[in-house]
Amino acid sequence: KMALVIYDKCRPQQCEKGICAAAVACEHRLITQEAPNEIPMTNPAMCRACGDCVSACPTGAIQMFN
C-alpha cells in the first residue's frame, strides 16, 4: 500500500496556516509541500503505509492505494 494525494480534494488552505496537516503528521517526512497553501506531494515508493497522513488530512485528500 501507498499514500497518494487526491488533488481535486486537497485544500491546503484549510490546514493551519496553509501547512499540510498530513505532511506534518508523516514522521518519515515522505510528504513534502513547496510552500504554504501549495498542494503537497507524496513519495509513494518510500511510503510505509502507516496511515498517519490519512488520519491527519482534514479533507480526506490523502488515501491509501494498493
N, C-alpha and C positions, 0 to 999 in steps of 0.2 A: 504494500500500500504506500501511497504518497499523497502529500497535501498539495492541492492546486488552488489557485485563485480563480474564482468565477467573476470575471471582470465586470459583467453587467450588474452584479450585485454589490460590488465593492464601493464603499462610500467612506474613504478615509477621513473626510471632514466630520464624520460622526464620531470618530475616535477622539480622545482627549488631545487637544492642541494639534489635531491632524496627524498625530503619530499613530501608526497602525498598532492596535492592541495585540493583534496576532504576532506581529514581529517582536514586540516587547515580550510576549509570553514564550516565544521559542528560545529555550535555554541553549540550544545549539547554534543559534544565530543563522538559521538557514532561510529566513525570510528577511529580505532587505527592502528598504524604502529610500529612494534617492533624496527626497525632501518631504517635509510635512505636506499633507494633502495629496501626495502622489500615490498612485496605486502600487502596492508592494509586489515584489517578485519572489517566487519560491525557488528553491533549488531541489527539484524532485529527485534527482539522482542521489542526493545525500540525505533525504528525508528519512527519519527513523520511525515515522508513523506513530508518534506518541499521542497525537491528538490535542496537545495543549493549545495550538494555534486555532484549531476548530472551535474549541470551547471559548476562547478569548474573543473571537470575532463577533462584534455586536450585530452585524448584518447577515451572518451566515454565508459570507462570501468565500470562506475557505472550507473546502470539503476534501474528504479522503477518497481516493480512487485506487482501484487495483491496477 
